[in-house]
Amino acid sequence: SSRKLFSSVAWQIRVALWGGAVLVGLVAIVFAEMADGANHLFALIVNNYPFAALLLSPLGLIAIAWLTRNYFHGAEGSGIPQTLAALDPRTKGGVQNRILSVRVAVGKILMATLGLLSGASIGREGPTVHIGAAIMFSLGRWVKYPPHYLQRALILSGGAAGVAAAFNTPLAGVVFAIEEISRSFEENTSGVMLTAVIFAGMTALIMSGNYTYFGSTDVLFTYGSDWIAIPICGVAGGLLGGLFSQILISGSQKLVPFYRAHPLWLAGLCGLAVAIIGLVSGNLTYGTGYAEAQQIISEGEQITPAYPFLKMLATIASYLSGIPGGIFAPSLAAGAGLGADLATLMPGISATAII
């Protein structure tokens, strides 16, 4: 109705959501620059002093674990599970306040950046979703919304805006928002939320340009027999991805008692594992994996056949340490490595297309 369209409360909500979405986009760009800088700095150090990782990674992860537990509790993990938990109607307000505060958003940025500076195999995409949700949710402290806006619209808009900004793709954020909206009874706010998501994605596009994740390729499957690679890659990737996920879930559950009793020891041991795996791989498994994935895709060949498995192990060790950090980018890098391995088993089919 026209009264609803022009009411001051409705416009207060729109301005706050859209302004917050632009802020999420800007923060995502700053976070991306910080993460890339930390990634490159650690690579520079270990390329000149490979054994430095044996000191930097354990001490770095111990410092992150200590800082997170004492100053940024709630910033642990990748961020997307926390956002989805906050969206769950059964989640109480106190839990939302704890995991979606400005302090947690700041901690997520600082600790994930420090993790990359320590060589951890983590990404920034999941954390950006968590940061976006925290920023938008925190707006509710200054703008008086009805309770249902606090519980759903702000968190959903922020999380989806984080998706759009992290991947520089407004459409990805829109799909995330639609998927979550369909599970709730907030369809009446969907237009405002989707606009906020687009604002965040467009902010990222304007600020950083229309970049692509791992470059681009024009290579396609050409012959009918080439398409056999698709089910092979799908099954192999599904099996390895399922195993990877199961290890993360089971490992996290089994390590809970040790994590509660000796969090710094666990972080240090995981950091040592990250360093050893990095040394074995020739410094290929540290950080996000962007550079390695781009190299595999652009050259159409594997940098080392063991790369996807070593990258998975480094990511598992980083995740089980309990530090803030995502698993999306490292998983994509491992997937590119798996594609390169499979390409050697299917000669005559475009290696780049398989990758």
Phi and psi in degrees as a GROMACS rama.xvg file:
@    title "Ramachandran Plot"
@    xaxis  label "Phi"
@    yaxis  label "Psi"
@TYPE xy
-66.733  -33.3195  SER-2
-63.1403  -42.4886  ARG-3
-68.6176  -36.4758  LYS-4
-65.6794  -39.3464  LEU-5
-104.147  5.7319  PHE-6
-67.99  148.846  SER-7
-65.4172  -36.2023  SER-8
-64.9067  -43.6663  VAL-9
-61.3928  -42.9113  ALA-10
-73.046  -30.2096  TRP-11
-62.0977  -41.885  GLN-12
-66.2928  -44.7905  ILE-13
-62.0209  -48.6755  ARG-14
-62.2156  -41.4914  VAL-15
-66.0413  -43.8074  ALA-16
-64.6741  -46.6552  LEU-17
-70.417  -40.6148  TRP-18
-65.1211  -40.1982  GLY-19
-63.8272  -36.0229  GLY-20
-65.2617  -41.0526  ALA-21
-62.4094  -40.785  VAL-22
-62.1762  -41.1453  LEU-23
-59.9359  -43.6068  VAL-24
-60.6305  -43.0865  GLY-25
-66.0547  -44.5529  LEU-26
-63.1636  -38.6931  VAL-27
-61.8045  -38.6677  ALA-28
-67.2641  -43.7844  ILE-29
-61.8928  -43.9103  VAL-30
-61.0843  -43.0265  PHE-31
-61.5622  -42.0571  ALA-32
-65.8146  -41.5041  GLU-33
-63.5255  -43.232  MET-34
-64.4128  -44.742  ALA-35
-63.1988  -40.8598  ASP-36
-62.8616  -43.5246  GLY-37
-64.9827  -40.9806  ALA-38
-59.9118  -46.6003  ASN-39
-68.7517  -36.7323  HIS-40
-66.1568  -43.9614  LEU-41
-64.4461  -40.8777  PHE-42
-61.0927  -38.7653  ALA-43
-64.0843  -41.2385  LEU-44
-64.798  -50.8238  ILE-45
-73.6417  -23.6832  VAL-46
-68.5928  -30.6888  ASN-47
-90.7672  -34.4911  ASN-48
-134.12  79.8889  TYR-49
-54.7983  -38.2857  PRO-50
-78.6994  -3.9076  PHE-51
-63.1239  -25.9025  ALA-52
-62.2906  -30.7058  ALA-53
-62.9348  -20.6089  LEU-54
-101.634  -45.76  LEU-55
-66.6096  -44.1462  LEU-56
-67.2616  -50.3704  SER-57
-63.215  -45.5449  PRO-58
-65.9978  -38.1838  LEU-59
-63.4083  -45.832  GLY-60
-69.1749  -33.4543  LEU-61
-63.7068  -44.8203  ILE-62
-61.7963  -41.8448  ALA-63
-64.3877  -44.4428  ILE-64
-60.9846  -41.7915  ALA-65
-67.0121  -46.0894  TRP-66
-63.9855  -41.3014  LEU-67
-64.5271  -45.5278  THR-68
-67.11  -33.6993  ARG-69
-94.5274  -26.7308  ASN-70
-126.689  -24.8058  TYR-71
-130.153  42.4874  PHE-72
-60.1598  128.462  HIS-73
109.665  -11.523  GLY-74
-90.7067  -1.49411  ALA-75
-63.1742  159.43  GLU-76
82.533  -171.323  GLY-77
-79.7785  -34.7378  SER-78
116.887  -37.1333  GLY-79
-68.9593  -43.5448  ILE-80
-58.9373  -37.9444  PRO-81
-64.5915  -40.3526  GLN-82
-65.2598  -44.191  THR-83
-66.0099  -36.2379  LEU-84
-64.3159  -39.9303  ALA-85
-66.9679  -28.8183  ALA-86
-76.6843  -19.0759  LEU-87
-63.9485  125.96  ASP-88
-57.5593  -22.6958  PRO-89
-80.0052  -11.6211  ARG-90
-73.9952  129.323  THR-91
-77.201  157.96  LYS-92
-60.1737  -35.0894  GLY-93
-63.6964  -38.4436  GLY-94
-66.9665  -43.0538  VAL-95
-59.3698  -43.8094  GLN-96
-61.9199  -33.7282  ASN-97
-75.627  -39.2335  ARG-98
-98.6465  -4.71788  ILE-99
-126.834  38.3256  LEU-100
-93.2144  164.813  SER-101
-62.2217  -37.5915  VAL-102
-58.9432  -42.926  ARG-103
-65.5482  -40.3191  VAL-104
-62.2169  -44.7049  ALA-105
-63.9474  -43.6425  VAL-106
-62.4543  -38.0899  GLY-107
-60.9747  -44.6934  LYS-108
-64.0972  -50.8764  ILE-109
-66.5343  -44.1978  LEU-110
-72.1063  -37.9013  MET-111
-66.261  -39.3394  ALA-112
-64.0909  -42.9934  THR-113
-64.4474  -33.9211  LEU-114
-62.0599  -43.4464  GLY-115
-67.3259  -33.5811  LEU-116
-69.8441  -16.7171  LEU-117
-98.9073  0.106737  SER-118
90.1166  5.01688  GLY-119
-61.9136  143.96  ALA-120
-87.0662  82.2773  SER-121
-135.41  165.884  ILE-122
-121.98  174.876  GLY-123
-109.051  -4.25322  ARG-124
-70.6679  -51.7026  GLU-125
-58.6405  -47.9025  GLY-126
-56.5107  -35.0857  PRO-127
-65.2983  -35.938  THR-128
-62.2316  -45.8197  VAL-129
-62.5648  -43.4897  HIS-130
-62.2261  -43.8932  ILE-131
-61.0008  -44.4068  GLY-132
-63.6063  -39.6523  ALA-133
-66.5487  -40.8495  ALA-134
-62.5901  -48.4984  ILE-135
-68.7159  -40.2125  MET-136
-63.149  -38.6342  PHE-137
-67.3933  -22.4014  SER-138
-60.9158  -27.6128  LEU-139
-64.2508  -17.4936  GLY-140
-74.5649  -23.9855  ARG-141
-107.533  -20.8974  TRP-142
-115.768  126.698  VAL-143
-82.3436  100.983  LYS-144
-99.9798  157.738  TYR-145
-61.5893  153.39  PRO-146
-53.8131  -37.8593  PRO-147
-67.9349  -26.57  HIS-148
-69.0345  -39.5927  TYR-149
-62.2255  -41.8666  LEU-150
-75.5252  -33.8899  GLN-151
-121.74  -56.9965  ARG-152
-61.6559  -46.1449  ALA-153
-64.7217  -48.2011  LEU-154
-63.6182  -46.1912  ILE-155
-64.3562  -44.2511  LEU-156
-61.9334  -43.8449  SER-157
-65.7087  -43.8777  GLY-158
-63.5777  -45.0689  GLY-159
-67.0967  -37.2052  ALA-160
-63.3105  -36.9661  ALA-161
-63.5866  -40.5128  GLY-162
-60.186  -48.8223  VAL-163
-60.9889  -42.564  ALA-164
-75.189  -39.161  ALA-165
-64.5597  -39.9307  ALA-166
-99.3675  3.02573  PHE-167
56.6803  34.3484  ASN-168
-137.661  97.4477  THR-169
-54.9344  -34.7841  PRO-170
-62.5729  -37.1595  LEU-171
-62.6646  -40.5062  ALA-172
-66.4624  -38.1074  GLY-173
-63.1079  -44.2396  VAL-174
-62.2443  -43.4261  VAL-175
-59.1744  -45.0963  PHE-176
-64.5536  -44.9742  ALA-177
-61.6866  -40.807  ILE-178
-60.288  -42.4645  GLU-179
-76.986  -36.7338  GLU-180
-59.9582  -37.3307  ILE-181
-64.8262  -17.0701  SER-182
-92.5894  -4.33301  ARG-183
-122.306  -175.334  SER-184
-112.514  32.2456  PHE-185
-108.451  29.2542  GLU-186
-58.8935  -26.0422  GLU-187
-68.759  -15.9161  ASN-188
-104.434  5.28578  THR-189
-62.7453  -38.7957  SER-190
-62.0849  -44.7275  GLY-191
-64.923  -41.4551  VAL-192
-67.0575  -44.144  MET-193
-65.0911  -35.5506  LEU-194
-63.859  -40.3451  THR-195
-61.6452  -41.0192  ALA-196
-61.7676  -44.2816  VAL-197
-63.6947  -39.3458  ILE-198
-59.4465  -43.6148  PHE-199
-63.9423  -45.5612  ALA-200
-64.1972  -40.6433  GLY-201
-67.9973  -34.8368  MET-202
-60.1827  -45.0361  THR-203
-63.0733  -40.8329  ALA-204
-63.6764  -43.2612  LEU-205
-66.6737  -41.9858  ILE-206
-75.5649  -37.2748  MET-207
-113.798  -3.67476  SER-208
83.2173  171.645  GLY-209
-87.0714  67.186  ASN-210
-77.9424  159.265  TYR-211
-111.793  151.321  THR-212
-60.3759  -53.4565  TYR-213
-125.485  31.6205  PHE-214
83.5168  -159.4  GLY-215
-146.772  160.481  SER-216
-146.744  148.126  THR-217
-102.807  6.80835  ASP-218
-72.5533  136.149  VAL-219
-132.305  161.323  LEU-220
-71.0794  134.043  PHE-221
-110.99  -44.1767  THR-222
-100.768  158.72  TYR-223
-57.9588  -38.8452  GLY-224
-69.2224  -20.6207  SER-225
-63.094  -28.3979  ASP-226
-72.6871  -8.12903  TRP-227
-63.7949  -21.898  ILE-228
-65.2098  -27.1721  ALA-229
-65.4476  -53.3658  ILE-230
-65.2136  -31.7182  PRO-231
-64.6644  -47.4599  ILE-232
-63.918  -39.6178  CYS-233
-63.6375  -45.8774  GLY-234
-68.2475  -47.0853  VAL-235
-62.1447  -45.711  ALA-236
-65.3029  -38.6503  GLY-237
-65.4682  -42.7547  GLY-238
-65.1422  -46.9016  LEU-239
-67.9855  -39.5585  LEU-240
-65.4245  -39.0856  GLY-241
-65.0992  -40.9331  GLY-242
-63.2352  -43.3369  LEU-243
-59.1247  -48.003  PHE-244
-63.9231  -41.0836  SER-245
-64.5378  -38.5818  GLN-246
-63.3558  -42.0348  ILE-247
-62.6947  -45.266  LEU-248
-68.1673  -52.5387  ILE-249
-65.2966  -41.9022  SER-250
-61.81  -42.3729  GLY-251
-61.9662  -43.6851  SER-252
-64.7742  -43.0341  GLN-253
-71.9655  -26.8501  LYS-254
-88.9251  -3.90173  LEU-255
-54.3724  -48.6347  VAL-256
-60.7349  -42.4016  PRO-257
-68.4588  -36.9684  PHE-258
-63.6957  -41.215  TYR-259
-69.1088  -35.9609  ARG-260
-84.1129  -37.7297  ALA-261
-138.844  63.2499  HIS-262
-61.9682  -36.9625  PRO-263
-73.094  -37.1942  LEU-264
-62.5997  -43.9658  TRP-265
-61.5754  -44.6874  LEU-266
-61.9738  -41.7893  ALA-267
-64.9748  -42.7905  GLY-268
-65.6612  -40.3899  LEU-269
-65.638  -38.8053  CYS-270
-63.3903  -39.2453  GLY-271
-64.4495  -40.092  LEU-272
-62.8635  -42.2038  ALA-273
-58.933  -42.9959  VAL-274
-66.3174  -44.1019  ALA-275
-64.8072  -44.3131  ILE-276
-61.4143  -40.3393  ILE-277
-61.6926  -42.4281  GLY-278
-64.341  -43.1177  LEU-279
-62.1692  -37.0967  VAL-280
-81.1175  -6.33113  SER-281
77.4671  37.7418  GLY-282
68.776  27.1241  ASN-283
-96.2485  -16.6083  LEU-284
-101.196  1.4883  THR-285
-76.2665  152.836  TYR-286
73.9415  -158.131  GLY-287
-70.9456  -33.737  THR-288
95.9212  2.04492  GLY-289
-55.9567  -51.5576  TYR-290
-61.5978  -43.275  ALA-291
-66.666  -41.9909  GLU-292
-64.3078  -41.2466  ALA-293
-62.2183  -39.7451  GLN-294
-64.8861  -43.43  GLN-295
-63.3348  -44.8348  ILE-296
-68.3168  -44.0757  ILE-297
-70.0405  -35.09  SER-298
-92.8963  -14.6932  GLU-299
67.5772  23.4389  GLY-300
-147.892  163.085  GLU-301
-81.9131  139.079  GLN-302
-75.0794  -30.2627  ILE-303
-165.025  136.613  THR-304
-57.5536  -27.4151  PRO-305
-82.527  -5.7566  ALA-306
-54.4414  -51.337  TYR-307
-59.2711  -35.3359  PRO-308
-76.5245  -38.2467  PHE-309
-67.8271  -37.764  LEU-310
-64.1369  -40.4289  LYS-311
-61.6693  -44.3082  MET-312
-63.2104  -42.0697  LEU-313
-64.2958  -37.4302  ALA-314
-69.785  -39.6693  THR-315
-61.5407  -46.2665  ILE-316
-61.752  -40.8926  ALA-317
-65.8575  -41.6499  SER-318
-67.9281  -44.4503  TYR-319
-69.1686  -16.2837  LEU-320
-67.8652  -19.8081  SER-321
86.7033  5.58124  GLY-322
-77.9141  156.956  ILE-323
-64.8314  136.171  PRO-324
160.543  146.78  GLY-325
-92.6148  172.797  GLY-326
-121.3  2.05168  ILE-327
-69.1788  -54.8196  PHE-328
-61.5078  -45.7476  ALA-329
-59.663  -34.5416  PRO-330
-66.7876  -39.984  SER-331
-63.8804  -40.4244  LEU-332
-63.5004  -43.2939  ALA-333
-63.5009  -37.5962  ALA-334
-64.1404  -39.5834  GLY-335
-63.0507  -40.8286  ALA-336
-63.7754  -40.3231  GLY-337
-62.2648  -41.8906  LEU-338
-60.0527  -40.0269  GLY-339
-65.5352  -38.1688  ALA-340
-64.3435  -44.003  ASP-341
-65.5254  -32.2009  LEU-342
-62.2716  -32.2328  ALA-343
-69.2777  -20.4977  THR-344
-89.5174  -7.6462  LEU-345
-127.538  64.2327  MET-346
-61.734  146.854  PRO-347
95.1438  -15.353  GLY-348
-104.154  141.444  ILE-349
-53.7719  117.142  SER-350
-63.1426  -40.9878  ALA-351
-63.6273  -38.9668  THR-352
-65.4724  -39.7721  ALA-353
-65.3088  -43.0435  ILE-354
